Amino acid sequence: MTGSDTIETYKKYVVTSSVKKVEPVVITSASGTTIIDADGKRYVDCFAGISVVNSGHCNPRVVEAAKKQLDLLVHACAYVYYIEPVAKLAKRLAEISPAGLQKTFFSNSGAEAIETALKLSRKFTRKHEFITLMRSFHGRTLGTLSVTGQAGRRHSAMGPYLGSIAFAPTPYCYRCPLGLEYPGCGIQCAKMIDEVIRYSTSNDVAAFIAEPLLGEGGIIVPPKEYFKETKRILDAYGILFIDDEVQTGFARTGQLFGINHYGETPDIMCVAKAIADGLPLGGTIAKPAIADSFEAGDHLSTFGGNPVCCAAALANIEFILEKNLPALASKSGEHVMHRLDELKQKHEIIGDVRGKGLMIGIELVKNRESKAPATEETGRVRDWCREKGVLIGSGGTLGNVLRIQPPLIIAQDQLDLAIDTIDRALSTVVG
């Protein structure tokens, strides 16, 4: 099948109407940080399958672990029988997670991990309401969309959704919803959570859910004090904190988990994406008392804890720790941020540069005073980079944020090539 054959077959048989477009790249293979298409063209991957292959495409140690497990056992259901790789992975996750998080429920994806957390928090607290953030994103199932603060972009003719959801202001310093400026704001966005609890709920809140960095929202980085103040308020009301690490976990931000930047411990943590370096696996990790609140019949996943995926995840975690990918991501991220700050001085269209580790966003605006989003220009820059052999992402609630989220093993010369390409793209398609 040729590349054009694959595209035509996609159009006829694969549901793609749920996305604006599929990038016109027919991928046949990938290794490390390089993707190869059907015509043999090579691309530097700076998006990592939406922040998934943190340890690189087809990481030899991960692939070997999966192959070895394939010869032993592919499936038996981890909630019907005891399976060794499942037990080992759950124990390893308890060892590397924030203190107190001990028991994992395995599923297949980030959305399933969040769904589990929502059900678990309701079961444990015997309360039914949730608080989430404006501009947040937690998945595309009906439950996870309910706690996603992007009504105009995501909630399209598929309701009704879960009721009793309250939305708090986004800790988005570049576009503060309260019209304040950090640090003189006193972290008012966090303090507003108390107001939300008192005036937008019936005081029957089970949990507050947030990402340490808002990925799909536009790589939004909360102030360093944000989660400390938030946790203080939550604890005062006996509300659980669900930490959504689906995109930020496993060294992406320069820490093993994004919440580690803030020095706070969640009650429940959700992981997926990078946990198995490309194999489908999700996990909801909770404190024992919370985890054990589920009763027989409350929840299950046929494929959750698949032994092949668990074996891959174990190998992936050891690779991350052995190669110290958090430190590598931090160092590489500092280099990229420095170079992007230089580009900001050169290109007026760059309104803001932000991120942690190798989770970096470049927000493009038509005018720095008005901050009008340069949405069309963002798409053109992404497309121009793709044509020149560099794959980057784009997103944000206004569609005007370029996303740099490569495999964490990427070399500095590849990062420089990507930044140089973005520089030329801005000069060429924007002027």
N, C-alpha and C positions, 0 to 999 in steps of 0.2 A: 504494500500500500504506500503510495507516494504521500508527500506532505499535503498536497492539494486534495487527494482522496480522503485523507483523514479529516480535513476541514469540512469537506462536503458531507461526509458520513456523520460528523458531529451535528451539522445543521439539520440533518434529517432525523437523527435518532437520539440525540442527547438533549435534555432539557437545559437550555442556557438562557431562557427568557428571564430568569431571576437575577441576571447580572447585566450591566450595561453593555459589556462586550467581553469576548474572550480575546486575550492578546494573540495576535497573528504569529505565534511561534509554535511550531510542531516539535515538541521535545522528544528526542529518541533516547538520550542518555545524559547522565550527569556524574560528575566526580568532584569532590571537594567543594570548590567555589565556582566551578565551570559547568555550564549547561551547553549541550550540543543539540542543534536542531536537525531536521530531516535532510537539510541541504549541506550539513557538515559545518554550518556556521557556529562559532563559539561565542558564548556570552559570559561576562562576569556577572554572577548572580548577587545582587545586593538587596534581595527581598526574601530569599530563603524559604520560598513556598508559604508566604505569610508568617514569617518568624518561626519556622518549624525545624529546619535542618541546622540547628545551632552547631552541631559537631561536624557539619559538612555532608554533602550528598554522598550516599553509599559509603559511609564511614566503614573501613574494613573490619574494625572490631565489632561494630554493631551488626553488620551483615553476617559475619561469621557466627555470632551468637544466635542470630535468627535462624541461619541454616542448620546449625547444630540442633536447635530445638525442633525444627521441622522434621528431623529424622526420628525424634523421640515421641512427640505428642503435639498435635495441632490444636485439638479442641476436646474438652470434656465438660466444660462449664464449672467455673471456679466457685459457684454458689450451690453446687450439688456435690462436688467432690473436693478433697484437699489436693492442691497442686503445688509442687515445690517452688517453681519460679514466682508464683503469686505470693507465697509466704515470704520468700527472700526479698522481693521488691517492696512489699508493704513494710517490712522491717527496715530496709534501707531508707525508705522515704521518711520513716519516723526518726531515723538517725540524723538526717540532713535538714529536716523541716524546722521551723521556729519552735521553740520550747513548748512542750505540752501537746503538740499535735502528734497523735500516735496511731490512730486507726484509719485505714483507707478503704473506701468503697470504690472499686474499679468499674469504669464504664468504657465507652468507645471514643468520646469526643469531649470538647470543652463545653458545648451546650448541655450534654448529659451530666457532666460534672456539676454544672451550675444548677440544673434541675434537681439533682440529688441534694445539693446544699439547701435549696429553698425548702424542699420537703422535710429535710432533717431538722432545720431550724424551727419550722412550724411544729414538728412532732415534739421536740425537746422543750420548747417554751410554752406550748399550748396557746400560742398567739398566732395571729394570721396576717398582720400587716408587714410591709417592707418599706424601707427607705433606700432610694438609689440616687444617682447623680444625673442631672441634666447633661446631655451630650455623651452619656455612657453607652457602652455596648457590651452585652453579655450573651448574645446568641440569637438564633433565628427560629427556635421553637416557640410555641405560644407562651410557655412559661417564661423563658428567658427574654423574649421580646417585651413581656410585661414589665420587666425591670430594666429595660433599655430606654434611655432618655433621648430617643431620636424619633419622636412621633411622626414628623413630616417625612423623614427619609425611610423609616422602617415599618411603621404601623399603617399599612396600606390595604384597606378593605379586607382585613382578615380577623377583625375582632368579633365578639368581645374578648378582651384579654383578662388576666387575673385582676380582680379588683383590689382596692385598699393598698395602692402603691402611691407613696409620696416622693416627690422629687426635690432634692436639695441643690443649691447653687454649685456649679462646676468650679473647682479650684483652678481656674484658667486665667493666669495673671495677664496674659497678652490681651485678652478680651474679657476682663473682669465683669461678670454679670451685675455686680453691685456698684460698678463705676469707681472702684477704689484702686490704689496702687500699693504694691508690695515694696518694702515691708511695713510701711506706715499704716496698712489696713488692719493690723492686729488679727490677721487670719479670720476676718469676719465671715468668710465663706464656710469655715468649719463651725464657728459659733452659731451660724444660722441653723445648724442641724437641731439645736435645742428648740428654736422657734418652729421648725418643721414638725417636730415631735408634738409640741404643745398645741399647735394650731392647724396642722394638716393631717393629723391622725386621731384615732380614738384612744390613743395611748395603749394600744394593743399590738405593739410592734415586735415582731419576732427577730428581725435582723436588718442590719445596714450592709449593703453590698457595694464594693468599689474595687477598681483596679488601682494598683500602686502608681502606674502611669496609664493614662487612658489611650489605648492603641488606636482603635477605629475612630475614636473621637478626634484624633489629630495629633497623637503623641503629646498629650498634655501632661506636664510634670507638676504635680501639686507642690506647694512650698514645703520646706523641710519640717515645719512645725505642724503641718496639717493633720496628720494622722494621730499625733499625740493629743491634740485638742479634741479631735473627733472621738477617740477612744475614751477620753475622760467623760465626755457627755454620754456615750453609749453605756458605759459602766454604771453611771449614776441612775440610768433607767432600766438596767438589766437587759439591754439589747445586745444580741450577738453581732459580731463583726465577721462577715464573709469576705475573704480576701480572694479576688479573682486574679490568679496568676497564670491564666491560660496563655497569655501572650508574653508576660514579663518573666516567667519562670525559667529556671535552668540556665542561669548566667547571662541572659540577654541584656540586662541593665548594668552589668558590672558587679552585681551581687548574685548569689545563687538564686535568691528570690527577691523580687522588687521591694517587698515590704521591709526587707532588711536595711534598706537605706533610711528608714524612718524609725527604727528601733522599737517597733510595736509588734505584739503577738496577736494574731487573729484567733478566733474561736474555731473557724472552719477555713480551709484553704483549698481552692480548686486549681488543678493542673491538667494540662493536656498538651497540645501542639508539640513542643520540643522534648517531651518526656522520653519518647522512643525514637527520636531523630528521623521521623517520617512514617513510622508505623502507627496505626490508629489506636490510641489509648488515652483514657482520661482517668482522673482520680479525684476523689473528694476526701480530704484528710481532716480529721476532726479530733478534738479532745475526747478521751474515752467515754466520759459520761454522756456527751452529746451523741457520739457515734452509736452507743449502745441503746439509745432511746428508740431506734427502729424496732418494731415487732414483726413477727413472722407474717409475711404477705405484704408488708408495707412497700417493699422496693426489690427490684431484681434487674439483672442484665445478663442475657444469654451469653453474649460474647465478651462482656466486661471481664478483664483479667485474663484475656487470651494468653496462653503460655508463650507463644512465639513473640508477641508484643512485649510481654513482661521480661523475657530473656533479653530482648533488644534494649529495653529500658535499663536493665541492670548494667549491661555493657556500656551504654551511653553515659550513665551517671558516673561510672568509674573513669571513663575517658574525660569527662568534664572536670572531675576532681584532679585526676592525675596531671592533665595538661593545664590546670588552673585557668580554665576558660573565663571565670569571672574577672580575674586580674587582666587577662589578655583583652577581654571586651572593654574593660575600663580604660586601658592604655590606648587601644585603637580608637575608642570613642573620643578621648581627649584630643587625639590628632585630628580626627574628622571635624570636631567642633571648632578647633582652632582654624582649620582651613575654611570652614563655612563662615566663620566670623569675618574672615578676610573677604570672602565673596559678598557678604552683606554690605561691606563698604563699597564694593564695585557695582553691585546691581541694586537699583532702587526698588525693584519688584520684590526683593526679599524683605518681608516684614519682621519675621522672627525666626530664630534658630534655637531649637531646644531638644533636650533628650538626656538620657543617661546610658552609659555603655554604648552598645551598638543598636540602640533603639532611638533613632534620631529623626526629627521632623523639620522640614523647611517650609514655613508658611509664606505663600506668595500673595501679594496684595497689589491692587492697581494703584493705590495711593497710600503712602505711609501715614498720612494724617487721618484719612477717612477709614483706612483699613478695609476698604472694599475688597472682597475676595477675588483673586485672579484665577477663577476656576478653569476657564478655557485654556489659559496659558499653562496651567499646571498639567493638564492633559497633553498639551503639545510638547512640553519639556520631557515628560515621561516617554512619549512616543519617539521623540528625536533620540533620546538616549538609547532606547531599544534598538533603533535602526543602526546605531553606532556600536552595538554590542554590549551595552550595559543595561541590566534589568533592575529598575527601581519600582517602588510602589507609589501610589497616590491615594489620598483619602481625606479624612477629616469631615466633620459635619457640614462644612461648606465646600467640600471637594477641592480645597486649595492647598493641601499639604503634601509635599513630596516626602516619601518615606524611605529611609535608608536603614535596612534591617538585614544585613548579609549574614551568611554563616560566620560564626565567631572565630573561625580559624583563618579568615581572610588575611592576606598579606598586605603590608603597608603600600606596596607599589600598586596593588589592585585597587585599594581604597583611593590612592592618588589618581589613578586612571578614572575612577568613577567620579571623583570631584572635578577633575579636569573636564570630563565629558559634560557634567551638569553646567559647569562654567560656560562652555562653548554653546550648549543648548540655550542657556539664558541669553547669550549674546545673539544667537542666530534666530531663534523663534520669537523672542521678546524684543530684543534690540536695546 
